[in-house]
Amino acid sequence: MTKDPQSAPAAATDQLIDNVAKKRAGPSGANAGADRIPAPPLVHIRNPWLEELTVRIRSRPIPWEGYQRADLVSAEELKLIKKVDAKGNAAGRPGNGEPAKIADNDASEYALLYLRLLAKLSRTDTLQQILVLIGDMLVERDDRAHYFVHASQQASAAGVDNIHGSQQTVTSALPWGPFLKLLDAQDEFVQLKSAQFLVLLLISDKTDSAPSAALPRLTTFLSTLINAHPLSSSSSSSTLAPPNMSAAGYAEGNGADIAIQLFESLLRSPKHRRQIWEEELRVQGQEAPDKLTDKDSTLELKRDSLIYGLLNLLRTSSSAGNSVASAAGSKPGSGTATPSRAGRNGTVGEVLVAGSTTAAAATASGTRTPVSGQVGPQLQYQSIFCLWLLSFDDEVAEKLNIIFPVVATLTEVAKSAIKEKVIRVIVATFRNLLQKASAANAPALLGSKVLPLAESLTARKWSDEEINEDLDYIVEELNTKLQNMSTYEVYLSELASGQLTWESPVHELDEFWRANTSKLLENDAEQLKRLITILKESEDPVTLSVVCSDLGKIISFSETAKKFVNESSAKVRIMELISHQDSDVKFRALNTVSKLISASWR
């Protein structure tokens, strides 16, 4: 899993990961045709809710003759529609048998027809039917996307009639305009299918003909689905107002699942991978990637972000797993709780829990839509798979964990994961981060205790040999890094992870703090600020307890640090923690506050 899967089209993730080496190598020799693995679709969505709704929509009659009488559809257009629609209903699905031959012979004409109909018609049931016909035309035939991408040139060459008054209006909007417009439709099916076809067109566009606003608009839509609370009438992103939100959530709770699958398809393209990363930085208000530093990791994450949504979902899943583990007898200070900035304003987990439905409750490879308040392993897997794809970009690998708490989150998921494939993609992501940007990521990996985690995982038996290879690499590299690190550098690695535990003895050694407190104040107190940021954002009792203790030690050995903490927001946060429900957090916070107060008396 160390090879970038960019050469393989998008597919069900399990299929791609299991066969990535075979697909890259390809068949050879006389029997190549017989041994060839069928190319999976560029944009693969497996969702029972969407599939069942598609079947129902396909069976509904549409009054096309009425559209002709209203002069919205020409006689020629009606002839083409009836030809496909009638045979499609009889055959079960256009794109197979006789209907496929029609689409092959007239693919360009049908692509232009469907786009024109989407642009000029507005009834929801009709739009749904047209989108189903487009899907049927493209099923197992991604090559036909070419006719949609070049629809503008085809319309010009054919001298096609206008849609809204002039030929220029038609050609300038195709093919992107109709699909982008439908992202604002008041129907979940129309929105989701339009997003699916936009992803396919972006991947298939070899000439970069897409308008500059297309990808940002699409990623905004996807991030809203991943981040939105199902019972809220609005989202953190004002560009999408989910239509007629039911008690079960957007698309009956399937929005996040479908959005993650579409996001995964986009990330297979190195070009779009980089564009998405730059868009994520823009959303977070960050500078250009080459200007980012470790200081940026102390900035507050904004919720209307794709990566934020994925991590929030994963934190929800690991919190559920650790809650079970804790109830079974986890010891205080074990470091198994999840560090989290999530949950204060609602989480993606709430979207998924509220949207549990019978239709989407399970798939052959694991639960998709969570039931009983848990995020299923399939959604875990696909969310992490997106992060794995991002980690193939060297620049992203270097800065990803600086901006987002990726390492700490994945470590917590790994501790409670029950599926081998979830462990497999987490370990592969760690290897990528370490291999492509060791200096940036090794401290965070060590601080998140990935080394002991990897050592424990090597003792288990895995069906996939690549897991053992990746684990051996991680253990060897981190051991080498650890041997060359000073005690202070090990402490900084813990800070970089955002998750502190009592496993390291330095937290209670006065000698350590006496020797190193001044270093925390270097570079405009960069590391002390990082510690205060963890204090403000973490909700893990163990981490909060350790941070309060560390700050107490720091202000005991530095008057400058005392003044800094007293004048910062840290003092207020520590005082809040005096009433924390965890007794150890209360004790440590009270002890630190007493030192701050005594300092002010002097």
DASULTA-V640978 format. One record per backbone hydrogen bond with DSSP energy under -0.5 kcal/mol. CO is the residue of the C=O (numbers start at 1). NH is the residue of the N-H. E is the energy in kcal/mol with one decimal. If there is no record, write none. Layout:
co=CO nh=NH e=E
co=CO nh=NH e=E
This chain:
co=4 nh=7 e=-0.6
co=5 nh=8 e=-1.6
co=12 nh=16 e=-1.9
co=13 nh=17 e=-2.6
co=14 nh=18 e=-2.3
co=15 nh=19 e=-1.4
co=16 nh=20 e=-0.7
co=17 nh=20 e=-0.6
co=19 nh=23 e=-2.6
co=20 nh=24 e=-2.1
co=21 nh=25 e=-2.1
co=22 nh=26 e=-2.4
co=29 nh=32 e=-1.4
co=31 nh=35 e=-2.0
co=32 nh=36 e=-1.1
co=36 nh=38 e=-0.5
co=42 nh=44 e=-0.5
co=43 nh=45 e=-0.6
co=44 nh=46 e=-0.5
co=45 nh=47 e=-0.6
co=47 nh=51 e=-2.4
co=48 nh=52 e=-2.8
co=49 nh=53 e=-2.0
co=50 nh=54 e=-2.0
co=51 nh=55 e=-1.9
co=52 nh=56 e=-1.9
co=53 nh=57 e=-2.5
co=54 nh=58 e=-2.4
co=55 nh=59 e=-1.2
co=56 nh=60 e=-0.5
co=57 nh=60 e=-1.2
co=62 nh=64 e=-2.4
co=63 nh=67 e=-1.2
co=64 nh=68 e=-1.7
co=65 nh=69 e=-2.3
co=66 nh=70 e=-1.7
co=67 nh=72 e=-3.0
co=67 nh=73 e=-1.2
co=68 nh=71 e=-1.7
co=74 nh=78 e=-2.7
co=75 nh=79 e=-2.0
co=76 nh=80 e=-2.0
co=77 nh=81 e=-2.6
co=78 nh=82 e=-2.8
co=79 nh=83 e=-1.7
co=80 nh=84 e=-1.7
co=81 nh=85 e=-3.5
co=82 nh=86 e=-2.1
co=83 nh=87 e=-1.0
co=84 nh=88 e=-2.4
co=85 nh=89 e=-2.3
co=86 nh=90 e=-1.8
co=87 nh=91 e=-2.8
co=88 nh=92 e=-1.8
co=93 nh=96 e=-1.1
co=96 nh=99 e=-0.8
co=97 nh=100 e=-0.5
co=97 nh=101 e=-1.2
co=98 nh=102 e=-1.7
co=99 nh=103 e=-2.2
co=100 nh=104 e=-2.4
co=101 nh=105 e=-2.3
co=102 nh=106 e=-2.1
co=104 nh=107 e=-0.7
co=106 nh=110 e=-2.7
co=107 nh=111 e=-2.5
co=108 nh=112 e=-2.0
co=109 nh=113 e=-2.2
co=110 nh=114 e=-2.8
co=111 nh=115 e=-1.9
co=112 nh=116 e=-2.2
co=113 nh=117 e=-2.4
co=114 nh=118 e=-2.3
co=115 nh=119 e=-1.8
co=116 nh=120 e=-1.6
co=117 nh=121 e=-2.2
co=123 nh=127 e=-2.5
co=124 nh=128 e=-2.6
co=125 nh=129 e=-1.9
co=126 nh=130 e=-2.4
co=127 nh=131 e=-2.3
co=128 nh=132 e=-2.0
co=129 nh=133 e=-2.3
co=130 nh=134 e=-2.3
co=131 nh=135 e=-2.2
co=132 nh=136 e=-2.5
co=133 nh=137 e=-2.0
co=134 nh=138 e=-1.6
co=135 nh=139 e=-1.3
co=138 nh=141 e=-2.7
co=141 nh=144 e=-1.6
co=142 nh=145 e=-2.0
co=143 nh=146 e=-1.4
co=144 nh=147 e=-1.5
co=144 nh=148 e=-0.7
co=145 nh=148 e=-0.6
co=145 nh=149 e=-2.6
co=146 nh=150 e=-1.9
co=148 nh=151 e=-1.7
co=150 nh=154 e=-2.1
co=151 nh=155 e=-2.6
co=152 nh=156 e=-2.0
co=153 nh=157 e=-2.6
co=154 nh=158 e=-2.0
co=155 nh=159 e=-0.7
co=155 nh=160 e=-2.2
co=156 nh=159 e=-0.8
co=166 nh=163 e=-0.6
co=166 nh=170 e=-1.3
co=167 nh=171 e=-2.3
co=168 nh=172 e=-2.1
co=169 nh=173 e=-0.9
co=170 nh=173 e=-0.7
co=170 nh=174 e=-1.0
co=173 nh=177 e=-3.7
co=175 nh=179 e=-0.8
co=176 nh=180 e=-2.7
co=177 nh=181 e=-2.5
co=178 nh=182 e=-1.6
co=179 nh=183 e=-0.6
co=180 nh=183 e=-0.9
co=181 nh=184 e=-1.6
co=182 nh=185 e=-1.4
co=185 nh=187 e=-0.6
co=187 nh=191 e=-2.2
co=188 nh=192 e=-2.8
co=189 nh=193 e=-2.6
co=190 nh=194 e=-1.9
co=191 nh=195 e=-2.2
co=192 nh=196 e=-2.2
co=193 nh=197 e=-2.3
co=194 nh=198 e=-2.1
co=195 nh=199 e=-2.2
co=196 nh=200 e=-2.0
co=197 nh=201 e=-2.5
co=198 nh=202 e=-2.5
co=199 nh=203 e=-2.3
co=200 nh=204 e=-2.2
co=201 nh=205 e=-1.3
co=204 nh=206 e=-1.0
co=211 nh=214 e=-1.9
co=211 nh=215 e=-0.5
co=212 nh=216 e=-0.6
co=213 nh=217 e=-2.0
co=214 nh=218 e=-2.4
co=215 nh=219 e=-2.9
co=216 nh=220 e=-2.1
co=217 nh=221 e=-1.9
co=218 nh=222 e=-2.4
co=219 nh=223 e=-2.7
co=220 nh=224 e=-1.9
co=221 nh=225 e=-1.7
co=222 nh=226 e=-1.9
co=223 nh=227 e=-2.3
co=224 nh=228 e=-2.4
co=229 nh=232 e=-1.4
co=236 nh=238 e=-0.6
co=237 nh=240 e=-1.2
co=240 nh=242 e=-0.6
co=242 nh=245 e=-0.6
co=246 nh=249 e=-1.8
co=249 nh=246 e=-0.5
co=249 nh=252 e=-1.6
co=250 nh=253 e=-1.4
co=250 nh=254 e=-0.5
co=250 nh=255 e=-1.2
co=251 nh=254 e=-1.5
co=254 nh=258 e=-2.2
co=255 nh=259 e=-2.5
co=256 nh=260 e=-2.4
co=257 nh=261 e=-1.7
co=258 nh=262 e=-2.1
co=259 nh=263 e=-2.5
co=260 nh=264 e=-2.4
co=261 nh=265 e=-1.6
co=262 nh=266 e=-1.9
co=263 nh=267 e=-2.0
co=264 nh=268 e=-0.6
co=265 nh=268 e=-0.9
co=266 nh=269 e=-1.5
co=268 nh=270 e=-0.6
co=269 nh=273 e=-2.7
co=270 nh=274 e=-2.0
co=271 nh=275 e=-2.0
co=272 nh=276 e=-2.8
co=273 nh=277 e=-1.9
co=274 nh=278 e=-2.4
co=275 nh=279 e=-2.0
co=276 nh=280 e=-2.4
co=277 nh=281 e=-2.2
co=278 nh=282 e=-1.9
co=279 nh=283 e=-2.5
co=280 nh=284 e=-2.1
co=281 nh=286 e=-3.1
co=282 nh=285 e=-1.2
co=288 nh=291 e=-2.1
co=289 nh=292 e=-1.2
co=293 nh=296 e=-1.7
co=294 nh=297 e=-1.6
co=295 nh=298 e=-1.7
co=296 nh=299 e=-1.7
co=303 nh=305 e=-2.1
co=305 nh=309 e=-2.2
co=306 nh=310 e=-2.1
co=307 nh=311 e=-2.5
co=308 nh=312 e=-2.7
co=309 nh=313 e=-2.2
co=310 nh=314 e=-2.2
co=311 nh=315 e=-2.7
co=312 nh=316 e=-1.9
co=313 nh=317 e=-2.0
co=314 nh=318 e=-2.6
co=315 nh=319 e=-2.2
co=316 nh=320 e=-1.7
co=317 nh=321 e=-1.9
co=318 nh=322 e=-2.7
co=319 nh=323 e=-2.0
co=320 nh=324 e=-1.5
co=321 nh=325 e=-2.0
co=322 nh=326 e=-3.0
co=323 nh=327 e=-2.1
co=324 nh=328 e=-1.3
co=325 nh=330 e=-0.7
co=326 nh=329 e=-1.5
co=326 nh=330 e=-0.6
co=331 nh=334 e=-1.5
co=333 nh=502 e=-0.5
co=343 nh=346 e=-0.6
co=347 nh=350 e=-0.9
co=347 nh=351 e=-1.0
co=348 nh=352 e=-2.2
co=349 nh=353 e=-3.0
co=350 nh=354 e=-2.4
co=351 nh=355 e=-1.2
co=353 nh=356 e=-1.4
co=358 nh=361 e=-0.9
co=360 nh=369 e=-1.8
co=363 nh=366 e=-1.0
co=366 nh=363 e=-0.8
co=367 nh=378 e=-1.3
co=367 nh=379 e=-0.7
co=368 nh=370 e=-0.6
co=368 nh=376 e=-0.7
co=371 nh=374 e=-1.0
co=376 nh=380 e=-2.0
co=377 nh=381 e=-2.8
co=378 nh=382 e=-2.5
co=379 nh=383 e=-2.2
co=380 nh=384 e=-2.4
co=381 nh=385 e=-2.4
co=382 nh=386 e=-1.6
co=383 nh=387 e=-1.3
co=384 nh=388 e=-2.5
co=385 nh=389 e=-2.4
co=386 nh=390 e=-2.1
co=387 nh=391 e=-1.8
co=389 nh=392 e=-1.4
co=390 nh=393 e=-1.7
co=392 nh=394 e=-0.6
co=393 nh=397 e=-3.1
co=394 nh=398 e=-1.6
co=395 nh=399 e=-1.5
co=396 nh=400 e=-2.8
co=399 nh=402 e=-0.6
co=399 nh=403 e=-1.8
co=400 nh=404 e=-2.6
co=404 nh=406 e=-2.4
co=405 nh=409 e=-1.5
co=406 nh=410 e=-2.7
co=407 nh=411 e=-2.2
co=408 nh=412 e=-1.8
co=409 nh=413 e=-2.0
co=410 nh=414 e=-2.5
co=411 nh=415 e=-1.5
co=412 nh=416 e=-0.9
co=413 nh=416 e=-0.8
co=413 nh=417 e=-1.0
co=419 nh=422 e=-0.6
co=419 nh=423 e=-1.5
co=420 nh=424 e=-2.7
co=421 nh=425 e=-1.9
co=422 nh=426 e=-1.8
co=423 nh=427 e=-2.8
co=424 nh=428 e=-2.0
co=425 nh=429 e=-1.8
co=426 nh=430 e=-2.5
co=427 nh=431 e=-2.3
co=428 nh=432 e=-2.2
co=429 nh=433 e=-2.5
co=430 nh=434 e=-2.4
co=431 nh=435 e=-3.1
co=432 nh=436 e=-2.8
co=433 nh=437 e=-1.5
co=437 nh=441 e=-2.1
co=438 nh=442 e=-3.0
co=441 nh=445 e=-2.5
co=442 nh=446 e=-2.7
co=443 nh=447 e=-2.8
co=444 nh=448 e=-1.9
co=445 nh=450 e=-2.7
co=446 nh=449 e=-1.6
co=449 nh=453 e=-1.3
co=450 nh=454 e=-3.2
co=451 nh=455 e=-2.4
co=452 nh=456 e=-2.0
co=453 nh=457 e=-2.0
co=454 nh=458 e=-1.7
co=455 nh=459 e=-0.6
co=456 nh=459 e=-0.7
co=457 nh=460 e=-1.5
co=463 nh=465 e=-0.6
co=464 nh=467 e=-1.2
co=464 nh=468 e=-0.7
co=465 nh=469 e=-1.9
co=466 nh=470 e=-2.6
co=467 nh=471 e=-2.6
co=468 nh=472 e=-2.6
co=469 nh=473 e=-2.0
co=470 nh=474 e=-2.4
co=471 nh=475 e=-2.8
co=472 nh=476 e=-2.4
co=473 nh=477 e=-2.6
co=474 nh=478 e=-2.6
co=475 nh=479 e=-2.2
co=476 nh=480 e=-2.0
co=477 nh=481 e=-2.3
co=478 nh=482 e=-2.7
co=479 nh=483 e=-2.2
co=480 nh=484 e=-1.0
co=481 nh=484 e=-0.6
co=482 nh=485 e=-1.4
co=486 nh=490 e=-2.0
co=487 nh=491 e=-1.9
co=488 nh=492 e=-2.3
co=489 nh=493 e=-1.8
co=490 nh=494 e=-1.5
co=491 nh=495 e=-2.0
co=492 nh=496 e=-2.6
co=493 nh=497 e=-1.2
co=494 nh=498 e=-0.9
co=494 nh=499 e=-0.9
co=495 nh=498 e=-0.9
co=501 nh=504 e=-0.6
co=504 nh=507 e=-1.0
co=505 nh=508 e=-1.6
co=506 nh=509 e=-1.3
co=508 nh=510 e=-0.7
co=509 nh=513 e=-1.6
co=510 nh=514 e=-2.6
co=511 nh=515 e=-1.7
co=512 nh=516 e=-1.7
co=513 nh=517 e=-2.0
co=516 nh=519 e=-0.7
co=516 nh=520 e=-1.1
co=517 nh=520 e=-0.8
co=517 nh=521 e=-0.6
co=518 nh=521 e=-0.9
co=519 nh=522 e=-1.2
co=520 nh=528 e=-1.5
co=521 nh=525 e=-1.6
co=522 nh=526 e=-1.6
co=525 nh=529 e=-2.5
co=526 nh=530 e=-1.7
co=527 nh=531 e=-2.0
co=528 nh=532 e=-2.2
co=529 nh=533 e=-2.3
co=530 nh=534 e=-2.0
co=531 nh=535 e=-1.9
co=532 nh=536 e=-2.0
co=533 nh=537 e=-2.1
co=534 nh=538 e=-2.6
co=539 nh=541 e=-0.6
co=540 nh=544 e=-2.6
co=541 nh=545 e=-2.3
co=542 nh=546 e=-2.3
co=543 nh=547 e=-2.7
co=544 nh=548 e=-2.3
co=545 nh=549 e=-1.9
co=546 nh=550 e=-2.9
co=547 nh=551 e=-2.8
co=548 nh=552 e=-1.9
co=549 nh=553 e=-2.1
co=550 nh=554 e=-2.7
co=551 nh=555 e=-2.5
co=552 nh=556 e=-0.8
co=553 nh=557 e=-0.9
co=554 nh=557 e=-1.0
co=554 nh=558 e=-0.6
co=558 nh=562 e=-2.0
co=559 nh=563 e=-2.4
co=560 nh=564 e=-2.3
co=561 nh=565 e=-2.7
co=562 nh=566 e=-2.6
co=563 nh=567 e=-1.9
co=564 nh=568 e=-0.7
co=565 nh=568 e=-0.7
co=565 nh=571 e=-0.9
co=568 nh=571 e=-0.9
co=569 nh=573 e=-1.8
co=570 nh=574 e=-2.7
co=571 nh=575 e=-2.1
co=572 nh=576 e=-1.9
co=573 nh=577 e=-1.6
co=574 nh=578 e=-0.5
co=575 nh=578 e=-0.9
co=576 nh=579 e=-1.4
co=577 nh=580 e=-1.8
co=582 nh=586 e=-2.1
co=583 nh=587 e=-2.3
co=584 nh=588 e=-2.5
co=585 nh=589 e=-2.7
co=586 nh=590 e=-2.6
co=587 nh=591 e=-2.2
co=588 nh=592 e=-2.1
co=589 nh=593 e=-2.6
co=590 nh=594 e=-2.1
co=591 nh=595 e=-1.3
co=592 nh=596 e=-2.1
co=593 nh=597 e=-2.7
co=594 nh=598 e=-2.2
co=595 nh=599 e=-1.7
co=596 nh=600 e=-1.6
co=597 nh=601 e=-1.7
co=598 nh=602 e=-1.3
